[in-house]
């Protein structure tokens, strides 16, 4: 008895009494148990039956897919909710799967893939359906999506029923007959802007249609990149070093990472490689006063804290209390003690005014259209309109003006977005510099080179001193960054010309 009591103290669950009757497994539970037993170690680590499958890195296997009436009916039910586009698709999909507990892993995977296929190709699907609105005919929309994914011959006549002829008529037109913006799968207003701005707009649109990989930022306070790759390899997960960011690790699959020790213990954070480089543009030094002006959930704040070796002070401001509330547990997990989150009412909050002229570095990760994140958030294409662009552009200009007042002489201001539109990027900076001649534009690529980050000469020539990352060029989300510095006339020369900075930067890279 003593041995049993001792064992139960350390076991995850209390042992069943030996005389208690064993519960019988249902047919579904028995089948699930058998499937789990046959899984490889890699599959076992990525399998979580209570979680909605992530479709963004799943490949389709048409020959293995069995489309049942249950799949069609449940897909229609899911699309009825999600195609209202009244919230982020991943949130709505998680809520749906939480309710649909009767679905097995195979059905969940097919439905999840179909939902994201529908969102990525919603423009073409709507065009094919003609006068029928997808959200008002969710079952028919689901049938069309599945037919486009796997072929109409994979759906039995019994399931198609009376809708077979209608579906065949919808499949008849060729994609090439559709208007250009529909073929590109973007709203017309965005298509018109992108065609003018990008000579390689076709490659851009194609890249935006692809699923995004899983990028991790290694917390160098706790581990090295090689350590993380070796740990992942133990679990049969292939990972490689990022092409640009020194802290990046890229995975070829999307495991249930939040349940793994490397995540729980703060060794890694999920962050796109392009986003990681924004922190490198700020280039904070140990002991400095830094402000992340639009911190959100704190991804870039954590990266700044790690670069500063948890010294100095980082003020993390945001107007969204719920998003900022998630930063504190992430700080603890990362082992950072130099971050001070604070909710502000507006960019003119008294907390902001108290810091005027005191900050060494200020990062403005401005609210934006999110056009650079369509690989991850295809629903955003249809939820964000041209009228919203006007409003958000006004906020961006107001935010950078207010943030600039915090920068001391000789200090640095970094303006960043996850937008691909010049109006939100170069346009904002040009207007700001005209109004604020005390600031000058620094070469973003030179700043990165001093830290051992190499970007292609082609990009430097194409975008000048501005930092631009694009999915068709870099395999990352779309990002923009501009590095500005407040002139310090007393010192007689700018930080850009200072050999001391170059030495500090080189020393920092060697230590890291």
FENLIN-V8452 format. One record per pair of residues at least 4 apart in sequence whose ideal C-beta (glycine too) atoms are under 8 Angstrom apart, sorted by the first residue. I is the first residue (numbers start at 1). J is the second residue. D is the distance in whole Angstrom. If there is no record, write none. Layout:
I & J & D
I & J & D
This chain:
1 & 5 & 6
2 & 6 & 6
3 & 7 & 6
4 & 8 & 6
4 & 15 & 7
5 & 9 & 7
6 & 10 & 8
7 & 11 & 6
7 & 15 & 7
8 & 14 & 6
8 & 15 & 6
11 & 15 & 7
16 & 20 & 5
25 & 29 & 4
25 & 30 & 5
25 & 33 & 7
26 & 30 & 7
27 & 31 & 6
28 & 32 & 6
28 & 104 & 7
29 & 33 & 6
30 & 34 & 7
31 & 35 & 6
32 & 36 & 6
32 & 49 & 7
32 & 104 & 7
32 & 105 & 8
33 & 37 & 6
34 & 38 & 7
35 & 39 & 7
35 & 105 & 8
36 & 44 & 7
36 & 47 & 7
39 & 43 & 4
39 & 44 & 5
39 & 47 & 6
40 & 44 & 7
40 & 236 & 7
41 & 45 & 7
41 & 235 & 7
41 & 236 & 5
42 & 46 & 7
42 & 235 & 7
42 & 236 & 4
42 & 237 & 7
42 & 253 & 8
43 & 47 & 6
45 & 235 & 5
45 & 236 & 7
45 & 237 & 7
45 & 255 & 6
45 & 256 & 7
45 & 260 & 8
46 & 253 & 6
46 & 254 & 7
46 & 255 & 4
46 & 256 & 6
47 & 105 & 7
47 & 256 & 8
48 & 256 & 4
48 & 259 & 7
49 & 105 & 6
51 & 97 & 8
51 & 256 & 6
52 & 93 & 6
52 & 94 & 5
52 & 96 & 8
52 & 97 & 4
52 & 98 & 8
52 & 108 & 7
52 & 112 & 6
53 & 58 & 7
53 & 105 & 7
53 & 108 & 5
53 & 109 & 5
53 & 112 & 5
54 & 58 & 7
54 & 112 & 7
54 & 254 & 5
55 & 109 & 7
55 & 112 & 4
55 & 113 & 4
55 & 115 & 7
55 & 116 & 5
55 & 211 & 8
56 & 116 & 7
56 & 211 & 4
56 & 212 & 6
56 & 254 & 7
56 & 375 & 8
56 & 376 & 7
57 & 211 & 6
57 & 213 & 7
57 & 214 & 7
57 & 252 & 8
57 & 253 & 6
57 & 254 & 5
58 & 109 & 6
58 & 112 & 8
58 & 113 & 6
60 & 65 & 7
60 & 113 & 6
60 & 149 & 6
60 & 150 & 7
61 & 65 & 6
62 & 149 & 8
62 & 150 & 5
62 & 151 & 7
62 & 154 & 7
65 & 110 & 6
65 & 150 & 5
65 & 154 & 6
66 & 106 & 8
67 & 71 & 5
67 & 72 & 7
67 & 110 & 7
67 & 146 & 6
67 & 150 & 7
67 & 154 & 6
67 & 155 & 5
67 & 156 & 8
67 & 159 & 7
68 & 72 & 7
68 & 107 & 8
68 & 159 & 8
69 & 73 & 6
69 & 158 & 8
69 & 159 & 5
70 & 74 & 6
70 & 103 & 8
70 & 107 & 6
71 & 75 & 6
71 & 107 & 6
71 & 110 & 5
71 & 111 & 6
71 & 146 & 8
72 & 76 & 6
72 & 139 & 7
72 & 142 & 6
72 & 143 & 6
72 & 146 & 7
72 & 155 & 8
72 & 159 & 6
73 & 77 & 7
73 & 139 & 7
74 & 78 & 6
74 & 100 & 6
74 & 103 & 6
74 & 107 & 7
74 & 111 & 6
75 & 79 & 6
75 & 110 & 8
75 & 111 & 5
75 & 114 & 5
75 & 115 & 7
75 & 138 & 8
75 & 142 & 4
75 & 145 & 7
75 & 146 & 7
76 & 80 & 6
76 & 138 & 4
76 & 139 & 4
76 & 141 & 7
76 & 142 & 5
77 & 81 & 7
77 & 96 & 8
77 & 100 & 8
77 & 138 & 7
78 & 82 & 6
78 & 93 & 7
78 & 96 & 5
78 & 100 & 8
78 & 111 & 6
78 & 115 & 6
79 & 83 & 5
79 & 115 & 7
79 & 118 & 7
79 & 134 & 7
79 & 135 & 7
79 & 138 & 4
79 & 141 & 6
79 & 142 & 6
80 & 84 & 8
80 & 135 & 7
80 & 138 & 4
81 & 92 & 6
81 & 95 & 8
81 & 96 & 6
82 & 89 & 6
82 & 92 & 5
82 & 93 & 6
82 & 96 & 7
82 & 115 & 6
82 & 119 & 8
82 & 379 & 8
83 & 118 & 8
83 & 122 & 8
83 & 134 & 6
83 & 135 & 4
83 & 138 & 7
83 & 141 & 7
84 & 135 & 6
85 & 379 & 6
85 & 382 & 5
85 & 383 & 5
87 & 91 & 6
87 & 92 & 5
88 & 92 & 7
88 & 377 & 7
88 & 379 & 7
89 & 93 & 6
89 & 115 & 7
89 & 116 & 8
89 & 119 & 6
89 & 377 & 7
89 & 378 & 7
89 & 379 & 4
90 & 94 & 6
90 & 377 & 8
91 & 95 & 7
92 & 96 & 6
93 & 97 & 6
93 & 112 & 7
93 & 115 & 6
94 & 98 & 6
95 & 99 & 7
96 & 100 & 6
97 & 103 & 7
97 & 108 & 6
97 & 112 & 8
100 & 108 & 8
103 & 107 & 4
103 & 108 & 5
103 & 111 & 7
104 & 108 & 7
105 & 109 & 6
106 & 110 & 7
107 & 111 & 6
108 & 112 & 6
109 & 113 & 6
110 & 114 & 6
111 & 115 & 6
112 & 116 & 7
113 & 117 & 6
113 & 149 & 7
114 & 118 & 6
114 & 142 & 7
114 & 145 & 5
114 & 146 & 6
114 & 149 & 7
115 & 119 & 7
116 & 120 & 6
116 & 211 & 8
116 & 378 & 7
117 & 121 & 6
117 & 145 & 6
117 & 148 & 7
117 & 149 & 6
118 & 122 & 6
118 & 125 & 6
118 & 134 & 8
118 & 141 & 7
118 & 142 & 8
118 & 145 & 5
119 & 378 & 4
119 & 379 & 5
119 & 381 & 8
119 & 382 & 8
120 & 185 & 6
120 & 209 & 6
120 & 378 & 5
121 & 125 & 6
121 & 145 & 8
121 & 148 & 7
121 & 185 & 6
122 & 126 & 6
122 & 134 & 7
122 & 185 & 7
122 & 378 & 8
122 & 381 & 8
122 & 382 & 6
123 & 127 & 6
123 & 181 & 7
123 & 182 & 5
123 & 184 & 8
123 & 185 & 5
123 & 186 & 7
123 & 187 & 8
124 & 128 & 6
124 & 175 & 6
124 & 178 & 6
124 & 182 & 6
124 & 183 & 7
124 & 185 & 7
125 & 129 & 6
125 & 134 & 6
125 & 141 & 7
125 & 144 & 6
125 & 145 & 7
125 & 148 & 8
126 & 133 & 8
126 & 134 & 6
127 & 178 & 5
127 & 179 & 8
127 & 182 & 5
128 & 144 & 7
128 & 170 & 5
128 & 171 & 7
128 & 173 & 6
129 & 133 & 7
129 & 134 & 6
129 & 137 & 7
129 & 140 & 7
129 & 141 & 7
129 & 144 & 7
129 & 170 & 6
130 & 170 & 8
132 & 136 & 7
132 & 137 & 5
132 & 140 & 7
133 & 137 & 7
134 & 138 & 7
134 & 141 & 4
135 & 141 & 8
137 & 141 & 6
138 & 142 & 6
139 & 143 & 7
139 & 163 & 8
140 & 144 & 6
140 & 163 & 6
140 & 166 & 7
140 & 167 & 7
141 & 145 & 6
142 & 146 & 6
143 & 147 & 6
143 & 155 & 7
143 & 159 & 8
143 & 160 & 7
143 & 163 & 6
143 & 167 & 5
144 & 148 & 6
144 & 167 & 6
144 & 170 & 6
144 & 171 & 8
145 & 149 & 6
146 & 150 & 6
146 & 154 & 7
146 & 155 & 6
147 & 151 & 7
147 & 152 & 4
147 & 154 & 8
147 & 155 & 6
147 & 167 & 6
147 & 171 & 6
148 & 171 & 8
150 & 154 & 4
150 & 155 & 8
152 & 160 & 8
152 & 167 & 7
152 & 168 & 7
152 & 171 & 6
155 & 159 & 5
155 & 160 & 6
156 & 160 & 7
157 & 161 & 8
157 & 164 & 6
160 & 164 & 4
160 & 167 & 6
163 & 167 & 6
164 & 168 & 6
165 & 169 & 7
166 & 170 & 7
167 & 171 & 6
168 & 172 & 7
173 & 177 & 5
173 & 178 & 8
175 & 183 & 6
176 & 183 & 7
178 & 182 & 4
178 & 183 & 5
179 & 183 & 7
180 & 184 & 6
180 & 191 & 7
181 & 186 & 6
181 & 187 & 7
181 & 188 & 5
181 & 190 & 8
181 & 191 & 4
181 & 192 & 8
184 & 191 & 6
184 & 201 & 8
184 & 202 & 8
184 & 205 & 4
185 & 205 & 7
185 & 208 & 8
185 & 209 & 6
185 & 381 & 7
186 & 190 & 5
186 & 191 & 5
186 & 194 & 7
186 & 205 & 6
186 & 208 & 8
186 & 374 & 8
186 & 381 & 6
187 & 191 & 7
187 & 381 & 6
187 & 382 & 7
187 & 385 & 7
187 & 386 & 8
188 & 192 & 6
189 & 193 & 7
189 & 385 & 7
189 & 386 & 4
189 & 389 & 8
190 & 194 & 6
190 & 371 & 7
190 & 381 & 7
190 & 421 & 8
191 & 195 & 6
192 & 196 & 7
193 & 197 & 6
193 & 421 & 6
193 & 423 & 7
194 & 198 & 5
194 & 201 & 5
194 & 204 & 7
194 & 205 & 7
194 & 420 & 7
194 & 421 & 8
195 & 201 & 5
197 & 201 & 8
197 & 420 & 8
197 & 421 & 7
197 & 422 & 6
198 & 204 & 5
198 & 420 & 8
200 & 204 & 6
200 & 472 & 6
201 & 205 & 6
202 & 206 & 6
203 & 207 & 6
203 & 472 & 4
204 & 208 & 6
204 & 420 & 7
204 & 470 & 7
204 & 471 & 7
204 & 472 & 5
205 & 209 & 7
206 & 210 & 7
206 & 472 & 7
207 & 375 & 7
207 & 470 & 8
207 & 471 & 4
207 & 472 & 4
208 & 374 & 4
208 & 375 & 6
208 & 471 & 6
209 & 375 & 8
210 & 375 & 6
210 & 471 & 7
211 & 375 & 6
212 & 272 & 7
212 & 375 & 4
212 & 376 & 5
212 & 477 & 7
213 & 250 & 5
213 & 251 & 7
213 & 252 & 7
213 & 475 & 8
214 & 250 & 7
214 & 251 & 4
214 & 253 & 7
214 & 254 & 5
214 & 257 & 8
214 & 270 & 7
215 & 242 & 7
215 & 248 & 6
215 & 249 & 7
215 & 250 & 5
215 & 251 & 8
215 & 270 & 7
215 & 271 & 6
215 & 272 & 5
215 & 273 & 5
215 & 276 & 8
215 & 476 & 8
216 & 228 & 7
216 & 239 & 8
216 & 248 & 7
216 & 249 & 5
216 & 250 & 8
216 & 251 & 7
216 & 257 & 8
216 & 268 & 4
216 & 269 & 7
216 & 270 & 6
216 & 271 & 7
217 & 245 & 7
217 & 247 & 5
217 & 248 & 6
217 & 268 & 7
217 & 269 & 5
217 & 270 & 8
217 & 271 & 4
217 & 276 & 5
217 & 302 & 8
217 & 303 & 6
218 & 223 & 6
218 & 224 & 7
218 & 225 & 5
218 & 227 & 8
218 & 228 & 5
218 & 247 & 5
218 & 248 & 8
218 & 249 & 6
218 & 267 & 7
218 & 268 & 6
219 & 223 & 6
219 & 266 & 6
219 & 267 & 6
219 & 268 & 6
219 & 269 & 7
219 & 302 & 8
219 & 306 & 6
219 & 334 & 5
219 & 335 & 7
220 & 224 & 7
220 & 247 & 6
220 & 306 & 6
220 & 512 & 6
221 & 306 & 6
221 & 309 & 7
221 & 310 & 6
221 & 334 & 7
221 & 335 & 5
221 & 336 & 8
222 & 265 & 7
222 & 266 & 6
222 & 267 & 5
222 & 334 & 8
222 & 335 & 6
223 & 227 & 4
223 & 228 & 6
223 & 262 & 8
223 & 267 & 4
223 & 268 & 8
224 & 228 & 7
225 & 229 & 6
225 & 241 & 6
225 & 246 & 7
225 & 247 & 7
225 & 248 & 8
225 & 249 & 6
226 & 230 & 6
227 & 231 & 6
227 & 267 & 8
228 & 232 & 6
228 & 239 & 7
228 & 249 & 5
228 & 262 & 6
228 & 267 & 6
228 & 268 & 6
229 & 233 & 6
229 & 239 & 5
229 & 240 & 7
229 & 241 & 7
229 & 249 & 6
230 & 234 & 7
231 & 235 & 7
231 & 262 & 6
231 & 267 & 8
232 & 237 & 4
232 & 238 & 8
232 & 239 & 5
232 & 249 & 8
232 & 251 & 7
232 & 262 & 8
233 & 237 & 7
233 & 238 & 7
233 & 239 & 7
235 & 255 & 8
235 & 260 & 8
237 & 251 & 6
237 & 253 & 6
237 & 255 & 6
238 & 251 & 7
238 & 252 & 5
238 & 253 & 8
239 & 249 & 5
239 & 250 & 7
239 & 251 & 5
239 & 252 & 8
240 & 249 & 7
240 & 250 & 5
241 & 248 & 7
241 & 249 & 7
241 & 250 & 8
242 & 246 & 8
242 & 247 & 8
242 & 248 & 3
242 & 249 & 7
242 & 250 & 6
242 & 273 & 5
242 & 276 & 8
243 & 248 & 8
243 & 273 & 7
243 & 474 & 8
243 & 475 & 7
244 & 248 & 7
244 & 273 & 6
244 & 274 & 8
244 & 277 & 6
244 & 453 & 6
244 & 454 & 7
244 & 455 & 7
244 & 474 & 7
244 & 476 & 8
245 & 273 & 5
245 & 276 & 4
245 & 277 & 6
245 & 280 & 7
245 & 453 & 7
246 & 451 & 8
246 & 452 & 6
246 & 453 & 7
246 & 512 & 7
247 & 276 & 6
247 & 303 & 8
247 & 306 & 8
248 & 273 & 5
248 & 276 & 6
249 & 268 & 7
250 & 273 & 7
251 & 255 & 7
255 & 260 & 7
256 & 260 & 7
257 & 262 & 8
257 & 263 & 5
257 & 268 & 8
257 & 270 & 7
258 & 263 & 5
258 & 264 & 8
259 & 263 & 8
259 & 264 & 8
260 & 264 & 7
261 & 265 & 5
261 & 267 & 8
262 & 267 & 4
262 & 268 & 5
263 & 267 & 7
263 & 268 & 6
264 & 333 & 7
265 & 333 & 7
266 & 332 & 8
266 & 333 & 4
266 & 334 & 4
266 & 335 & 6
269 & 299 & 7
269 & 302 & 6
269 & 303 & 8
269 & 330 & 7
269 & 334 & 7
271 & 275 & 5
271 & 276 & 6
271 & 299 & 5
271 & 303 & 7
272 & 276 & 7
272 & 476 & 6
272 & 477 & 5
272 & 479 & 8
273 & 277 & 7
273 & 474 & 8
273 & 475 & 8
273 & 476 & 5
274 & 278 & 8
274 & 372 & 8
274 & 469 & 4
274 & 474 & 7
274 & 476 & 4
274 & 477 & 5
274 & 478 & 8
274 & 479 & 4
275 & 299 & 6
275 & 300 & 7
275 & 418 & 7
275 & 477 & 7
275 & 479 & 7
276 & 280 & 7
276 & 303 & 6
277 & 281 & 7
277 & 448 & 7
277 & 453 & 7
277 & 467 & 7
277 & 469 & 7
277 & 479 & 7
277 & 481 & 8
278 & 282 & 7
278 & 300 & 6
278 & 303 & 8
278 & 363 & 7
278 & 365 & 7
278 & 414 & 7
278 & 416 & 5
278 & 467 & 8
278 & 479 & 7
278 & 481 & 6
279 & 284 & 8
279 & 300 & 5
279 & 303 & 4
279 & 304 & 5
279 & 307 & 6
279 & 363 & 8
280 & 307 & 8
280 & 447 & 7
280 & 448 & 6
280 & 451 & 6
280 & 453 & 6
281 & 414 & 5
281 & 416 & 7
281 & 444 & 6
281 & 447 & 6
281 & 448 & 7
281 & 467 & 6
281 & 481 & 5
281 & 483 & 5
282 & 290 & 7
282 & 304 & 6
282 & 307 & 8
282 & 361 & 5
282 & 363 & 5
282 & 412 & 7
282 & 414 & 5
283 & 307 & 8
283 & 361 & 8
283 & 412 & 7
283 & 447 & 6
283 & 451 & 7
283 & 505 & 7
284 & 288 & 5
284 & 290 & 5
284 & 304 & 5
284 & 307 & 6
284 & 308 & 5
284 & 312 & 7
284 & 314 & 8
284 & 360 & 7
284 & 361 & 5
285 & 308 & 7
285 & 312 & 8
285 & 360 & 7
285 & 504 & 7
285 & 508 & 8
286 & 308 & 6
286 & 309 & 6
286 & 311 & 5
286 & 312 & 6
287 & 308 & 8
287 & 311 & 5
287 & 312 & 5
288 & 308 & 7
288 & 312 & 5
288 & 313 & 8
288 & 360 & 4
288 & 361 & 6
289 & 312 & 7
289 & 313 & 5
289 & 315 & 8
289 & 358 & 6
289 & 359 & 5
289 & 360 & 5
289 & 361 & 8
290 & 304 & 6
290 & 308 & 7
290 & 312 & 7
290 & 313 & 7
290 & 314 & 5
290 & 315 & 7
290 & 359 & 7
290 & 360 & 6
290 & 361 & 5
290 & 362 & 7
290 & 363 & 7
291 & 314 & 7
291 & 315 & 4
291 & 316 & 8
291 & 317 & 7
291 & 355 & 7
291 & 359 & 5
291 & 361 & 7
291 & 362 & 5
291 & 363 & 7
291 & 403 & 7
291 & 406 & 6
292 & 298 & 8
292 & 300 & 6
292 & 301 & 5
292 & 304 & 6
292 & 314 & 6
292 & 315 & 7
292 & 316 & 5
292 & 317 & 7
292 & 363 & 5
292 & 365 & 7
293 & 317 & 5
293 & 347 & 8
293 & 362 & 6
293 & 363 & 6
293 & 364 & 5
293 & 365 & 7
293 & 399 & 7
293 & 403 & 5
293 & 406 & 8
294 & 317 & 7
294 & 318 & 6
294 & 364 & 6
294 & 365 & 5
294 & 366 & 6
294 & 367 & 6
294 & 399 & 7
295 & 300 & 7
295 & 301 & 5
295 & 316 & 4
295 & 317 & 6
295 & 318 & 5
295 & 324 & 6
295 & 327 & 7
295 & 341 & 7
295 & 365 & 7
296 & 318 & 6
296 & 320 & 7
296 & 323 & 5
296 & 324 & 7
296 & 365 & 7
297 & 323 & 5
297 & 324 & 7
297 & 326 & 5
297 & 327 & 7
297 & 330 & 8
298 & 302 & 6
298 & 316 & 6
298 & 324 & 7
298 & 326 & 7
298 & 327 & 4
298 & 330 & 6
298 & 331 & 8
298 & 339 & 8
298 & 341 & 7
299 & 303 & 7
300 & 304 & 6
300 & 363 & 6
300 & 365 & 6
301 & 305 & 6
301 & 314 & 6
301 & 316 & 5
301 & 327 & 7
301 & 339 & 6
302 & 306 & 7
302 & 327 & 8
302 & 330 & 6
302 & 331 & 7
302 & 334 & 5
302 & 336 & 7
302 & 339 & 8
303 & 307 & 7
304 & 308 & 6
304 & 314 & 6
304 & 363 & 7
305 & 310 & 6
305 & 314 & 6
305 & 331 & 7
305 & 334 & 7
305 & 336 & 4
305 & 338 & 6
305 & 339 & 5
306 & 310 & 8
306 & 334 & 7
306 & 336 & 7
308 & 312 & 5
308 & 314 & 7
308 & 338 & 6
310 & 335 & 7
310 & 336 & 5
310 & 337 & 6
310 & 338 & 5
311 & 338 & 6
312 & 338 & 6
313 & 338 & 6
313 & 340 & 7
314 & 338 & 6
314 & 339 & 5
314 & 340 & 7
315 & 340 & 5
315 & 342 & 6
315 & 355 & 7
315 & 359 & 8
316 & 324 & 7
316 & 327 & 6
316 & 339 & 6
316 & 340 & 7
316 & 341 & 4
316 & 342 & 7
317 & 342 & 6
317 & 343 & 8
317 & 344 & 5
317 & 349 & 8
317 & 351 & 7
317 & 352 & 7
318 & 323 & 6
318 & 324 & 4
318 & 341 & 8
318 & 343 & 7
318 & 344 & 7
319 & 343 & 7
319 & 344 & 6
319 & 345 & 7
319 & 346 & 7
320 & 324 & 6
320 & 343 & 8
321 & 325 & 6
321 & 343 & 5
322 & 326 & 8
324 & 341 & 5
324 & 342 & 8
324 & 343 & 6
326 & 330 & 6
327 & 331 & 6
327 & 339 & 7
327 & 341 & 5
328 & 332 & 7
328 & 341 & 6
329 & 333 & 6
330 & 334 & 6
331 & 336 & 5
331 & 337 & 8
331 & 339 & 5
342 & 351 & 6
344 & 349 & 4
344 & 351 & 6
344 & 352 & 6
345 & 349 & 5
347 & 352 & 7
347 & 398 & 6
347 & 399 & 5
347 & 402 & 4
347 & 403 & 7
348 & 352 & 7
348 & 353 & 7
348 & 402 & 6
349 & 353 & 7
350 & 354 & 7
351 & 355 & 8
352 & 356 & 8
352 & 402 & 6
352 & 405 & 8
352 & 406 & 7
353 & 405 & 8
355 & 359 & 6
355 & 406 & 5
356 & 405 & 5
356 & 406 & 6
357 & 405 & 7
357 & 406 & 7
357 & 407 & 8
357 & 408 & 5
357 & 409 & 8
358 & 406 & 7
358 & 408 & 6
359 & 406 & 4
359 & 407 & 6
359 & 408 & 6
359 & 411 & 6
360 & 408 & 7
360 & 411 & 5
360 & 412 & 7
361 & 407 & 8
361 & 411 & 6
361 & 412 & 5
361 & 413 & 8
361 & 414 & 7
362 & 403 & 5
362 & 404 & 8
362 & 406 & 5
362 & 407 & 5
362 & 411 & 7
362 & 412 & 7
362 & 413 & 5
362 & 414 & 7
363 & 414 & 5
363 & 416 & 7
364 & 399 & 6
364 & 400 & 5
364 & 403 & 5
364 & 413 & 7
364 & 414 & 7
364 & 415 & 5
364 & 416 & 7
365 & 416 & 5
365 & 417 & 8
366 & 395 & 8
366 & 396 & 5
366 & 399 & 6
366 & 400 & 7
366 & 415 & 6
366 & 416 & 7
366 & 417 & 5
366 & 424 & 8
366 & 428 & 8
367 & 392 & 6
367 & 395 & 6
367 & 396 & 7
367 & 399 & 7
368 & 392 & 6
368 & 396 & 7
368 & 417 & 4
368 & 418 & 6
368 & 419 & 4
368 & 424 & 5
369 & 384 & 6
369 & 388 & 7
369 & 389 & 6
369 & 392 & 6
369 & 419 & 5
369 & 421 & 6
369 & 424 & 6
370 & 374 & 8
370 & 377 & 7
370 & 380 & 5
370 & 384 & 7
370 & 418 & 6
370 & 419 & 7
371 & 380 & 8
371 & 384 & 8
371 & 418 & 8
371 & 419 & 5
371 & 420 & 5
371 & 421 & 6
371 & 478 & 7
372 & 417 & 8
372 & 418 & 4
372 & 419 & 6
372 & 420 & 5
372 & 470 & 8
372 & 471 & 8
372 & 477 & 5
372 & 478 & 2
372 & 479 & 6
372 & 480 & 8
373 & 377 & 5
373 & 380 & 7
373 & 418 & 5
373 & 477 & 5
373 & 478 & 7
374 & 378 & 6
374 & 380 & 6
374 & 381 & 6
375 & 471 & 6
375 & 477 & 6
376 & 477 & 7
379 & 383 & 6
380 & 384 & 6
384 & 388 & 5
384 & 389 & 8
385 & 389 & 7
386 & 390 & 7
387 & 391 & 7
388 & 392 & 6
389 & 393 & 6
389 & 421 & 8
389 & 423 & 7
389 & 424 & 8
390 & 394 & 7
391 & 395 & 7
392 & 396 & 6
392 & 424 & 7
393 & 397 & 7
393 & 423 & 6
393 & 424 & 6
393 & 427 & 8
393 & 428 & 7
394 & 398 & 7
395 & 399 & 6
396 & 400 & 7
396 & 417 & 8
396 & 424 & 6
396 & 428 & 5
397 & 401 & 7
397 & 428 & 6
397 & 431 & 7
397 & 432 & 7
398 & 402 & 6
399 & 403 & 6
400 & 404 & 6
400 & 413 & 8
400 & 415 & 6
400 & 428 & 6
400 & 432 & 6
401 & 405 & 8
401 & 432 & 7
401 & 435 & 8
401 & 436 & 8
403 & 407 & 8
403 & 413 & 7
404 & 413 & 6
404 & 432 & 7
404 & 436 & 6
404 & 439 & 7
404 & 484 & 8
404 & 486 & 8
407 & 411 & 4
407 & 412 & 7
407 & 413 & 5
407 & 486 & 5
408 & 486 & 7
409 & 486 & 5
409 & 487 & 7
409 & 488 & 4
409 & 489 & 8
409 & 490 & 7
410 & 485 & 7
410 & 486 & 7
410 & 487 & 8
410 & 488 & 4
410 & 491 & 6
410 & 494 & 8
410 & 495 & 6
411 & 485 & 7
411 & 486 & 5
412 & 442 & 8
412 & 483 & 7
412 & 484 & 7
412 & 485 & 5
412 & 486 & 8
412 & 495 & 7
413 & 439 & 7
413 & 483 & 8
413 & 484 & 4
413 & 485 & 7
413 & 486 & 7
414 & 481 & 6
414 & 482 & 7
414 & 483 & 5
414 & 484 & 7
415 & 428 & 7
415 & 429 & 6
415 & 432 & 8
415 & 481 & 7
415 & 482 & 5
415 & 484 & 7
416 & 479 & 7
416 & 480 & 6
416 & 481 & 5
416 & 482 & 8
417 & 424 & 5
417 & 425 & 6
417 & 479 & 7
417 & 480 & 5
418 & 477 & 6
418 & 478 & 6
418 & 479 & 6
418 & 480 & 8
419 & 424 & 4
419 & 425 & 6
419 & 478 & 7
419 & 480 & 6
420 & 470 & 7
420 & 478 & 4
420 & 480 & 8
421 & 425 & 7
422 & 426 & 5
422 & 427 & 6
423 & 427 & 5
423 & 428 & 8
424 & 428 & 6
424 & 480 & 8
425 & 429 & 7
425 & 466 & 7
425 & 468 & 8
425 & 480 & 4
425 & 482 & 7
426 & 430 & 6
426 & 466 & 6
426 & 480 & 8
426 & 482 & 8
427 & 431 & 7
428 & 432 & 6
429 & 433 & 6
429 & 441 & 7
429 & 466 & 8
429 & 482 & 5
429 & 484 & 8
430 & 434 & 7
431 & 435 & 7
432 & 436 & 6
432 & 439 & 7
432 & 484 & 8
433 & 437 & 7
433 & 439 & 6
433 & 440 & 8
433 & 441 & 7
433 & 484 & 8
438 & 486 & 6
438 & 487 & 5
439 & 484 & 5
439 & 485 & 7
439 & 486 & 6
439 & 487 & 7
440 & 484 & 7
440 & 485 & 6
440 & 487 & 6
440 & 494 & 7
440 & 496 & 8
441 & 465 & 5
441 & 482 & 7
441 & 483 & 7
441 & 484 & 6
442 & 446 & 7
442 & 447 & 6
442 & 465 & 7
442 & 483 & 4
442 & 484 & 7
442 & 485 & 6
442 & 495 & 8
442 & 496 & 5
443 & 447 & 7
443 & 465 & 4
443 & 483 & 8
443 & 496 & 7
444 & 448 & 7
444 & 465 & 6
444 & 466 & 6
444 & 467 & 4
444 & 481 & 6
444 & 482 & 7
444 & 483 & 5
445 & 449 & 6
445 & 455 & 5
445 & 459 & 8
445 & 460 & 5
445 & 465 & 7
445 & 467 & 7
446 & 450 & 7
446 & 496 & 8
447 & 451 & 7
447 & 483 & 6
448 & 453 & 4
448 & 454 & 8
448 & 455 & 6
448 & 467 & 7
449 & 453 & 7
449 & 454 & 7
450 & 501 & 8
450 & 502 & 6
450 & 505 & 4
450 & 506 & 7
450 & 509 & 8
451 & 505 & 6
451 & 508 & 7
451 & 509 & 6
452 & 509 & 5
455 & 459 & 5
455 & 460 & 7
456 & 460 & 7
456 & 473 & 8
457 & 461 & 6
458 & 462 & 6
459 & 463 & 6
459 & 468 & 7
459 & 473 & 7
460 & 464 & 8
462 & 468 & 8
463 & 467 & 8
463 & 468 & 4
465 & 482 & 8
465 & 483 & 8
466 & 480 & 7
466 & 481 & 7
466 & 482 & 6
467 & 479 & 7
467 & 480 & 7
467 & 481 & 4
467 & 482 & 7
467 & 483 & 7
468 & 479 & 7
468 & 480 & 6
468 & 481 & 8
469 & 473 & 7
469 & 474 & 5
469 & 476 & 5
469 & 477 & 7
469 & 478 & 7
469 & 479 & 4
470 & 474 & 6
470 & 476 & 8
470 & 478 & 5
471 & 475 & 7
471 & 476 & 7
471 & 477 & 7
471 & 478 & 6
485 & 494 & 6
485 & 495 & 6
485 & 496 & 7
487 & 494 & 7
488 & 494 & 7
493 & 497 & 5
493 & 498 & 6
494 & 498 & 7
495 & 501 & 5
498 & 502 & 7
499 & 503 & 6
500 & 504 & 6
501 & 505 & 6
502 & 506 & 6
503 & 507 & 6
504 & 508 & 6
505 & 509 & 7
506 & 510 & 6
507 & 511 & 6
508 & 512 & 6
